[in-house]
Amino acid sequence: MLGSDDRIIEVGFDIPFPGAADQPWHRDFAVPDATTKGRRLNLLAFNMTTAGTRAEHGPFEIAPGTQWDAFEDCAGGMFPPEHLRPRYEGRALKKLPRRGDIAARSALTVHRGTANRSDEPRPVPVIGAGDRCR
């Protein structure tokens, strides 16, 4: 899918419980040299929805086109500096997937989970894949 050396790098389970606050804007991984020097996207994330998402569940928010944004001087290369927040808030798209939906995206695209104002959790398994070592 990404190349001959691709593999599952990370398996996570995002569970915004009732009362969860907005996550900070972030990427799933720091940007690798293959992207900064070679302009190649080699990391994907797959979100698998296990429960239908309503607006009050704290839906996933993604800022399209941000996988190329540079902010190397930040926490772990994953969390953009404060002054870039308006850029992400202006591009943000809330996703309201149904149970069973699978979303594929660049793991470098800036995103966040939003506050869960419901009385139900919103569990989502997330799988990161690619050739992170390059």
Buried (B, 14 or more C-beta within 10 A) or exposed (E): EBEEEBEEBBEEEBBBEBEBEEBEBBBBBBBBEBBBEEEBBBBBBBBBBBBEBEEBBBBBBBBEEBBEBEBEEBEEBBBBEEEBEEBBEEBBEEBEBEEEBEBEBBBBBBBBBBBBEBEEBBBBBBBBBBBBEE
